[in-house]
Amino acid sequence: MMRFGVSVLILGFFAPLAFGQTATRDLPPAYGNGVYGFTVSIAINPPPNVAAAGFEDRPPREWTVSNISNGGALDVVTGKVKWGPFFGSIPTLVTYDISLPTSSHGRSCFAGRVSFDGLDYPISGDQCVGGPVPTVSQWGLLALTLCLLTAGTIVLRNGLTARGTPLGPSC
């Protein structure tokens, strides 16, 4: 008898959400080049007749969180933005603003979960945001064009020596 009860509990715990019942994060494709802040949006689509819900999202460490919607709060110990619990009326959208240090670079990822009636599911949608896209200076573009015109082949490499002196493109 106990074995049956545990099996039912495990099946219920890992039950998949029905199509369209989820939480979806929306992030910009990239940051940088003067943009060091944006709004994170999470659209909530709970299953019908859900009695309770809660949400949490963890932005990259050392990024500053502000303007959390729907009574949410930042848990400074875990670095997670948390909402809920909600009973009955569940918001369809939660948001928060994020500010990045200007030294941020590279791809940065978020992780979050939603809970509907005690069953946890990952937040889907955008998981990561790209870092600053390097800009090409006019001199760099001129050197690139000259390389293409003269040699037809370009070897890309790191643009700095060990001393930090800029190097031109290698043709």
Secondary structure, 3 states (H helix, E strand, C coil): CHHHHHHHHHHHHCCCCCCCCEEEEECCCECECCECEEEEEEEEECCCCCCEEEEEEECCCCCEEECCCCCCEEECCCCEEEEEEEECCCCCEEEEEEECCCCCCCCEECEEEEEECCEEEECEECCEEECCCCCCCHHHHHHHHHHHHHCCCCECCCCECCCCCECCCEC
